[in-house]
């Protein structure tokens, strides 16, 4: 059984719902358009909450598991909202062996959220990703477009302070 990922309550405006309903109506009956509908939904909402996945599944006449499978297979889709500051910790091999898990654990403790979650105030979101291509800087984390390399768990508090 699929469950809600985000701790932040989902909100939907009539305008957002109308946009998604129109796209679903255009594409109903053509399962090859599923990804397109999901991309539009993510553009509208910023992520694909459980409620929207269910709406897409119902409207496209596909199992919810298929929508969820596509959403979790492709990195372009997010199941939880992104914070103002999107933090990503690389857990690729080079980063992992140099302590990336400890950095992720420290971020989790400092922010009070787990990977793939967003703080209740919407300020921070935390993601664990695979190789970002900066192995020479391992371990690496990013906050939006800022890259932090060769860091330790002890550096986390100071880095976060820059975003307060």
Biotite code that builds the C-alpha atoms (Angstrom):
import biotite.structure as struc

atoms = struc.array([
    struc.Atom([0.000, 0.000, 0.000], chain_id="A", res_id=1, res_name="UNK", atom_name="CA", element="C"),
    struc.Atom([1.280, 3.457, -0.890], chain_id="A", res_id=2, res_name="UNK", atom_name="CA", element="C"),
    struc.Atom([1.418, 6.117, 1.778], chain_id="A", res_id=3, res_name="UNK", atom_name="CA", element="C"),
    struc.Atom([1.793, 9.846, 2.002], chain_id="A", res_id=4, res_name="UNK", atom_name="CA", element="C"),
    struc.Atom([5.429, 10.922, 1.950], chain_id="A", res_id=5, res_name="UNK", atom_name="CA", element="C"),
    struc.Atom([5.189, 14.529, 3.110], chain_id="A", res_id=6, res_name="UNK", atom_name="CA", element="C"),
    struc.Atom([4.362, 15.689, 6.625], chain_id="A", res_id=7, res_name="UNK", atom_name="CA", element="C"),
    struc.Atom([3.206, 19.011, 5.183], chain_id="A", res_id=8, res_name="UNK", atom_name="CA", element="C"),
    struc.Atom([-0.545, 18.942, 4.476], chain_id="A", res_id=9, res_name="UNK", atom_name="CA", element="C"),
    struc.Atom([-1.394, 19.041, 0.787], chain_id="A", res_id=10, res_name="UNK", atom_name="CA", element="C"),
    struc.Atom([-3.353, 22.085, -0.352], chain_id="A", res_id=11, res_name="UNK", atom_name="CA", element="C"),
    struc.Atom([-4.995, 22.497, -3.723], chain_id="A", res_id=12, res_name="UNK", atom_name="CA", element="C"),
    struc.Atom([-6.511, 25.624, -5.227], chain_id="A", res_id=13, res_name="UNK", atom_name="CA", element="C"),
    struc.Atom([-9.448, 25.529, -7.646], chain_id="A", res_id=14, res_name="UNK", atom_name="CA", element="C"),
    struc.Atom([-7.178, 27.007, -10.332], chain_id="A", res_id=15, res_name="UNK", atom_name="CA", element="C"),
    struc.Atom([-4.565, 24.278, -9.890], chain_id="A", res_id=16, res_name="UNK", atom_name="CA", element="C"),
    struc.Atom([-7.218, 21.559, -9.913], chain_id="A", res_id=17, res_name="UNK", atom_name="CA", element="C"),
    struc.Atom([-8.798, 22.988, -13.081], chain_id="A", res_id=18, res_name="UNK", atom_name="CA", element="C"),
    struc.Atom([-5.434, 23.022, -14.906], chain_id="A", res_id=19, res_name="UNK", atom_name="CA", element="C"),
    struc.Atom([-4.721, 19.412, -14.007], chain_id="A", res_id=20, res_name="UNK", atom_name="CA", element="C"),
    struc.Atom([-8.265, 18.296, -14.798], chain_id="A", res_id=21, res_name="UNK", atom_name="CA", element="C"),
    struc.Atom([-7.960, 19.827, -18.279], chain_id="A", res_id=22, res_name="UNK", atom_name="CA", element="C"),
    struc.Atom([-4.697, 17.994, -19.024], chain_id="A", res_id=23, res_name="UNK", atom_name="CA", element="C"),
    struc.Atom([-6.052, 14.711, -17.715], chain_id="A", res_id=24, res_name="UNK", atom_name="CA", element="C"),
    struc.Atom([-9.197, 15.137, -19.834], chain_id="A", res_id=25, res_name="UNK", atom_name="CA", element="C"),
    struc.Atom([-7.063, 15.728, -22.956], chain_id="A", res_id=26, res_name="UNK", atom_name="CA", element="C"),
    struc.Atom([-5.013, 12.596, -22.321], chain_id="A", res_id=27, res_name="UNK", atom_name="CA", element="C"),
    struc.Atom([-7.502, 10.122, -20.834], chain_id="A", res_id=28, res_name="UNK", atom_name="CA", element="C"),
    struc.Atom([-7.425, 6.837, -22.676], chain_id="A", res_id=29, res_name="UNK", atom_name="CA", element="C"),
    struc.Atom([-3.864, 7.280, -23.934], chain_id="A", res_id=30, res_name="UNK", atom_name="CA", element="C"),
    struc.Atom([-1.552, 5.674, -21.373], chain_id="A", res_id=31, res_name="UNK", atom_name="CA", element="C"),
    struc.Atom([1.461, 6.835, -23.415], chain_id="A", res_id=32, res_name="UNK", atom_name="CA", element="C"),
    struc.Atom([0.641, 10.347, -22.142], chain_id="A", res_id=33, res_name="UNK", atom_name="CA", element="C"),
    struc.Atom([1.010, 9.379, -18.474], chain_id="A", res_id=34, res_name="UNK", atom_name="CA", element="C"),
    struc.Atom([4.457, 10.891, -18.083], chain_id="A", res_id=35, res_name="UNK", atom_name="CA", element="C"),
    struc.Atom([3.330, 14.108, -19.778], chain_id="A", res_id=36, res_name="UNK", atom_name="CA", element="C"),
    struc.Atom([0.404, 14.412, -17.363], chain_id="A", res_id=37, res_name="UNK", atom_name="CA", element="C"),
    struc.Atom([2.731, 13.795, -14.435], chain_id="A", res_id=38, res_name="UNK", atom_name="CA", element="C"),
    struc.Atom([5.166, 16.452, -15.682], chain_id="A", res_id=39, res_name="UNK", atom_name="CA", element="C"),
    struc.Atom([2.365, 18.984, -15.992], chain_id="A", res_id=40, res_name="UNK", atom_name="CA", element="C"),
    struc.Atom([1.111, 18.068, -12.514], chain_id="A", res_id=41, res_name="UNK", atom_name="CA", element="C"),
    struc.Atom([4.568, 18.618, -11.074], chain_id="A", res_id=42, res_name="UNK", atom_name="CA", element="C"),
    struc.Atom([4.802, 21.974, -12.854], chain_id="A", res_id=43, res_name="UNK", atom_name="CA", element="C"),
    struc.Atom([1.468, 22.962, -11.279], chain_id="A", res_id=44, res_name="UNK", atom_name="CA", element="C"),
    struc.Atom([2.149, 21.766, -7.726], chain_id="A", res_id=45, res_name="UNK", atom_name="CA", element="C"),
    struc.Atom([5.941, 21.658, -7.525], chain_id="A", res_id=46, res_name="UNK", atom_name="CA", element="C"),
    struc.Atom([5.838, 17.971, -6.557], chain_id="A", res_id=47, res_name="UNK", atom_name="CA", element="C"),
    struc.Atom([3.578, 14.910, -6.862], chain_id="A", res_id=48, res_name="UNK", atom_name="CA", element="C"),
    struc.Atom([1.778, 14.398, -3.565], chain_id="A", res_id=49, res_name="UNK", atom_name="CA", element="C"),
    struc.Atom([-0.153, 11.189, -2.940], chain_id="A", res_id=50, res_name="UNK", atom_name="CA", element="C"),
    struc.Atom([-3.463, 12.951, -3.625], chain_id="A", res_id=51, res_name="UNK", atom_name="CA", element="C"),
    struc.Atom([-2.322, 14.081, -7.079], chain_id="A", res_id=52, res_name="UNK", atom_name="CA", element="C"),
    struc.Atom([-0.895, 10.674, -7.935], chain_id="A", res_id=53, res_name="UNK", atom_name="CA", element="C"),
    struc.Atom([-4.310, 9.198, -7.061], chain_id="A", res_id=54, res_name="UNK", atom_name="CA", element="C"),
    struc.Atom([-6.108, 11.817, -9.165], chain_id="A", res_id=55, res_name="UNK", atom_name="CA", element="C"),
    struc.Atom([-3.852, 11.083, -12.146], chain_id="A", res_id=56, res_name="UNK", atom_name="CA", element="C"),
    struc.Atom([-4.309, 7.327, -11.746], chain_id="A", res_id=57, res_name="UNK", atom_name="CA", element="C"),
    struc.Atom([-8.093, 7.653, -11.584], chain_id="A", res_id=58, res_name="UNK", atom_name="CA", element="C"),
    struc.Atom([-8.258, 10.127, -14.464], chain_id="A", res_id=59, res_name="UNK", atom_name="CA", element="C"),
    struc.Atom([-5.921, 8.171, -16.720], chain_id="A", res_id=60, res_name="UNK", atom_name="CA", element="C"),
    struc.Atom([-7.483, 4.806, -15.806], chain_id="A", res_id=61, res_name="UNK", atom_name="CA", element="C"),
    struc.Atom([-4.160, 3.328, -14.687], chain_id="A", res_id=62, res_name="UNK", atom_name="CA", element="C"),
    struc.Atom([-3.284, 1.686, -11.376], chain_id="A", res_id=63, res_name="UNK", atom_name="CA", element="C"),
    struc.Atom([-1.918, 4.011, -8.711], chain_id="A", res_id=64, res_name="UNK", atom_name="CA", element="C"),
    struc.Atom([1.114, 1.736, -8.503], chain_id="A", res_id=65, res_name="UNK", atom_name="CA", element="C"),
    struc.Atom([1.988, 2.576, -12.117], chain_id="A", res_id=66, res_name="UNK", atom_name="CA", element="C"),
    struc.Atom([1.923, 6.314, -11.394], chain_id="A", res_id=67, res_name="UNK", atom_name="CA", element="C"),
    struc.Atom([4.005, 5.789, -8.259], chain_id="A", res_id=68, res_name="UNK", atom_name="CA", element="C"),
    struc.Atom([6.428, 3.562, -10.168], chain_id="A", res_id=69, res_name="UNK", atom_name="CA", element="C"),
    struc.Atom([7.037, 6.240, -12.793], chain_id="A", res_id=70, res_name="UNK", atom_name="CA", element="C"),
    struc.Atom([7.344, 8.938, -10.114], chain_id="A", res_id=71, res_name="UNK", atom_name="CA", element="C"),
    struc.Atom([9.967, 6.987, -8.195], chain_id="A", res_id=72, res_name="UNK", atom_name="CA", element="C"),
    struc.Atom([11.892, 5.751, -11.230], chain_id="A", res_id=73, res_name="UNK", atom_name="CA", element="C"),
    struc.Atom([12.598, 9.150, -12.777], chain_id="A", res_id=74, res_name="UNK", atom_name="CA", element="C"),
    struc.Atom([14.677, 11.643, -10.782], chain_id="A", res_id=75, res_name="UNK", atom_name="CA", element="C"),
    struc.Atom([12.756, 14.575, -12.259], chain_id="A", res_id=76, res_name="UNK", atom_name="CA", element="C"),
    struc.Atom([9.765, 13.801, -10.045], chain_id="A", res_id=77, res_name="UNK", atom_name="CA", element="C"),
    struc.Atom([9.549, 14.748, -6.378], chain_id="A", res_id=78, res_name="UNK", atom_name="CA", element="C"),
    struc.Atom([7.145, 13.114, -3.929], chain_id="A", res_id=79, res_name="UNK", atom_name="CA", element="C"),
    struc.Atom([7.584, 15.795, -1.278], chain_id="A", res_id=80, res_name="UNK", atom_name="CA", element="C"),
    struc.Atom([7.660, 19.570, -1.522], chain_id="A", res_id=81, res_name="UNK", atom_name="CA", element="C"),
    struc.Atom([11.012, 21.267, -1.914], chain_id="A", res_id=82, res_name="UNK", atom_name="CA", element="C"),
    struc.Atom([12.058, 23.849, 0.641], chain_id="A", res_id=83, res_name="UNK", atom_name="CA", element="C"),
    struc.Atom([13.306, 27.357, -0.024], chain_id="A", res_id=84, res_name="UNK", atom_name="CA", element="C"),
    struc.Atom([16.723, 25.805, 0.549], chain_id="A", res_id=85, res_name="UNK", atom_name="CA", element="C"),
    struc.Atom([16.947, 22.405, -1.132], chain_id="A", res_id=86, res_name="UNK", atom_name="CA", element="C"),
    struc.Atom([19.785, 20.444, 0.456], chain_id="A", res_id=87, res_name="UNK", atom_name="CA", element="C"),
    struc.Atom([21.170, 17.431, -1.333], chain_id="A", res_id=88, res_name="UNK", atom_name="CA", element="C"),
    struc.Atom([23.830, 15.102, 0.056], chain_id="A", res_id=89, res_name="UNK", atom_name="CA", element="C"),
    struc.Atom([25.695, 12.899, -2.401], chain_id="A", res_id=90, res_name="UNK", atom_name="CA", element="C"),
    struc.Atom([25.798, 9.264, -1.306], chain_id="A", res_id=91, res_name="UNK", atom_name="CA", element="C"),
    struc.Atom([27.740, 8.057, -4.327], chain_id="A", res_id=92, res_name="UNK", atom_name="CA", element="C"),
    struc.Atom([30.640, 5.720, -3.592], chain_id="A", res_id=93, res_name="UNK", atom_name="CA", element="C"),
    struc.Atom([33.398, 8.348, -3.234], chain_id="A", res_id=94, res_name="UNK", atom_name="CA", element="C"),
    struc.Atom([31.269, 10.544, -0.978], chain_id="A", res_id=95, res_name="UNK", atom_name="CA", element="C"),
    struc.Atom([29.893, 7.658, 1.026], chain_id="A", res_id=96, res_name="UNK", atom_name="CA", element="C"),
    struc.Atom([33.295, 6.211, 1.911], chain_id="A", res_id=97, res_name="UNK", atom_name="CA", element="C"),
    struc.Atom([34.471, 9.672, 3.000], chain_id="A", res_id=98, res_name="UNK", atom_name="CA", element="C"),
    struc.Atom([31.605, 10.225, 5.459], chain_id="A", res_id=99, res_name="UNK", atom_name="CA", element="C"),
    struc.Atom([28.564, 11.442, 3.538], chain_id="A", res_id=100, res_name="UNK", atom_name="CA", element="C"),
    struc.Atom([26.188, 9.329, 5.640], chain_id="A", res_id=101, res_name="UNK", atom_name="CA", element="C"),
    struc.Atom([27.382, 11.101, 8.799], chain_id="A", res_id=102, res_name="UNK", atom_name="CA", element="C"),
    struc.Atom([26.738, 14.452, 7.100], chain_id="A", res_id=103, res_name="UNK", atom_name="CA", element="C"),
    struc.Atom([23.237, 13.343, 6.127], chain_id="A", res_id=104, res_name="UNK", atom_name="CA", element="C"),
    struc.Atom([22.605, 12.131, 9.684], chain_id="A", res_id=105, res_name="UNK", atom_name="CA", element="C"),
    struc.Atom([23.788, 15.445, 11.127], chain_id="A", res_id=106, res_name="UNK", atom_name="CA", element="C"),
    struc.Atom([21.601, 17.444, 8.745], chain_id="A", res_id=107, res_name="UNK", atom_name="CA", element="C"),
    struc.Atom([18.672, 15.254, 9.693], chain_id="A", res_id=108, res_name="UNK", atom_name="CA", element="C"),
    struc.Atom([19.308, 15.877, 13.385], chain_id="A", res_id=109, res_name="UNK", atom_name="CA", element="C"),
    struc.Atom([19.816, 19.642, 12.936], chain_id="A", res_id=110, res_name="UNK", atom_name="CA", element="C"),
    struc.Atom([16.720, 20.111, 10.755], chain_id="A", res_id=111, res_name="UNK", atom_name="CA", element="C"),
    struc.Atom([14.445, 17.560, 12.422], chain_id="A", res_id=112, res_name="UNK", atom_name="CA", element="C"),
    struc.Atom([13.612, 15.866, 9.127], chain_id="A", res_id=113, res_name="UNK", atom_name="CA", element="C"),
    struc.Atom([14.683, 12.746, 7.278], chain_id="A", res_id=114, res_name="UNK", atom_name="CA", element="C"),
    struc.Atom([15.863, 12.494, 3.686], chain_id="A", res_id=115, res_name="UNK", atom_name="CA", element="C"),
    struc.Atom([13.101, 13.249, 1.170], chain_id="A", res_id=116, res_name="UNK", atom_name="CA", element="C"),
    struc.Atom([11.273, 15.476, 3.654], chain_id="A", res_id=117, res_name="UNK", atom_name="CA", element="C"),
    struc.Atom([10.717, 19.201, 4.031], chain_id="A", res_id=118, res_name="UNK", atom_name="CA", element="C"),
    struc.Atom([10.633, 21.212, 7.253], chain_id="A", res_id=119, res_name="UNK", atom_name="CA", element="C"),
    struc.Atom([7.147, 22.235, 8.360], chain_id="A", res_id=120, res_name="UNK", atom_name="CA", element="C"),
    struc.Atom([7.952, 25.898, 7.676], chain_id="A", res_id=121, res_name="UNK", atom_name="CA", element="C"),
    struc.Atom([8.997, 25.061, 4.101], chain_id="A", res_id=122, res_name="UNK", atom_name="CA", element="C"),
    struc.Atom([12.478, 26.510, 4.632], chain_id="A", res_id=123, res_name="UNK", atom_name="CA", element="C"),
    struc.Atom([14.588, 23.379, 4.104], chain_id="A", res_id=124, res_name="UNK", atom_name="CA", element="C"),
    struc.Atom([14.198, 20.121, 2.230], chain_id="A", res_id=125, res_name="UNK", atom_name="CA", element="C"),
    struc.Atom([16.675, 17.270, 2.428], chain_id="A", res_id=126, res_name="UNK", atom_name="CA", element="C"),
    struc.Atom([17.514, 14.775, -0.289], chain_id="A", res_id=127, res_name="UNK", atom_name="CA", element="C"),
    struc.Atom([20.006, 11.938, -0.506], chain_id="A", res_id=128, res_name="UNK", atom_name="CA", element="C"),
    struc.Atom([21.222, 11.613, -4.079], chain_id="A", res_id=129, res_name="UNK", atom_name="CA", element="C"),
    struc.Atom([23.663, 9.488, -6.016], chain_id="A", res_id=130, res_name="UNK", atom_name="CA", element="C"),
    struc.Atom([26.803, 10.778, -7.685], chain_id="A", res_id=131, res_name="UNK", atom_name="CA", element="C"),
    struc.Atom([26.701, 14.449, -8.649], chain_id="A", res_id=132, res_name="UNK", atom_name="CA", element="C"),
    struc.Atom([30.001, 14.279, -10.513], chain_id="A", res_id=133, res_name="UNK", atom_name="CA", element="C"),
    struc.Atom([32.180, 16.100, -7.994], chain_id="A", res_id=134, res_name="UNK", atom_name="CA", element="C"),
    struc.Atom([34.043, 13.063, -6.661], chain_id="A", res_id=135, res_name="UNK", atom_name="CA", element="C"),
    struc.Atom([37.260, 15.033, -6.220], chain_id="A", res_id=136, res_name="UNK", atom_name="CA", element="C"),
    struc.Atom([35.465, 17.144, -3.599], chain_id="A", res_id=137, res_name="UNK", atom_name="CA", element="C"),
    struc.Atom([34.020, 14.171, -1.708], chain_id="A", res_id=138, res_name="UNK", atom_name="CA", element="C"),
    struc.Atom([32.032, 14.264, 0.434], chain_id="A", res_id=139, res_name="UNK", atom_name="CA", element="C"),
    struc.Atom([29.774, 16.813, -1.247], chain_id="A", res_id=140, res_name="UNK", atom_name="CA", element="C"),
    struc.Atom([26.480, 18.473, -0.450], chain_id="A", res_id=141, res_name="UNK", atom_name="CA", element="C"),
    struc.Atom([24.616, 21.209, -2.244], chain_id="A", res_id=142, res_name="UNK", atom_name="CA", element="C"),
    struc.Atom([22.195, 23.844, -1.031], chain_id="A", res_id=143, res_name="UNK", atom_name="CA", element="C"),
    struc.Atom([20.361, 25.126, -4.073], chain_id="A", res_id=144, res_name="UNK", atom_name="CA", element="C"),
    struc.Atom([23.249, 26.124, -6.391], chain_id="A", res_id=145, res_name="UNK", atom_name="CA", element="C"),
    struc.Atom([25.902, 26.324, -3.660], chain_id="A", res_id=146, res_name="UNK", atom_name="CA", element="C"),
    struc.Atom([28.342, 23.391, -3.541], chain_id="A", res_id=147, res_name="UNK", atom_name="CA", element="C"),
    struc.Atom([30.135, 22.362, -0.341], chain_id="A", res_id=148, res_name="UNK", atom_name="CA", element="C"),
    struc.Atom([32.949, 19.867, -0.716], chain_id="A", res_id=149, res_name="UNK", atom_name="CA", element="C"),
    struc.Atom([35.458, 18.119, 1.529], chain_id="A", res_id=150, res_name="UNK", atom_name="CA", element="C"),
    struc.Atom([33.171, 18.693, 4.511], chain_id="A", res_id=151, res_name="UNK", atom_name="CA", element="C"),
    struc.Atom([32.515, 16.761, 7.699], chain_id="A", res_id=152, res_name="UNK", atom_name="CA", element="C"),
    struc.Atom([29.483, 16.419, 9.964], chain_id="A", res_id=153, res_name="UNK", atom_name="CA", element="C"),
    struc.Atom([31.089, 19.041, 12.212], chain_id="A", res_id=154, res_name="UNK", atom_name="CA", element="C"),
    struc.Atom([30.796, 21.595, 9.359], chain_id="A", res_id=155, res_name="UNK", atom_name="CA", element="C"),
    struc.Atom([27.013, 21.231, 9.038], chain_id="A", res_id=156, res_name="UNK", atom_name="CA", element="C"),
    struc.Atom([25.992, 23.690, 11.762], chain_id="A", res_id=157, res_name="UNK", atom_name="CA", element="C"),
    struc.Atom([28.172, 26.462, 10.338], chain_id="A", res_id=158, res_name="UNK", atom_name="CA", element="C"),
    struc.Atom([26.965, 25.860, 6.799], chain_id="A", res_id=159, res_name="UNK", atom_name="CA", element="C"),
    struc.Atom([23.311, 25.975, 7.861], chain_id="A", res_id=160, res_name="UNK", atom_name="CA", element="C"),
    struc.Atom([23.956, 29.223, 9.770], chain_id="A", res_id=161, res_name="UNK", atom_name="CA", element="C"),
    struc.Atom([24.635, 30.937, 6.409], chain_id="A", res_id=162, res_name="UNK", atom_name="CA", element="C"),
    struc.Atom([20.979, 30.346, 5.467], chain_id="A", res_id=163, res_name="UNK", atom_name="CA", element="C"),
    struc.Atom([19.378, 31.673, 8.652], chain_id="A", res_id=164, res_name="UNK", atom_name="CA", element="C"),
])
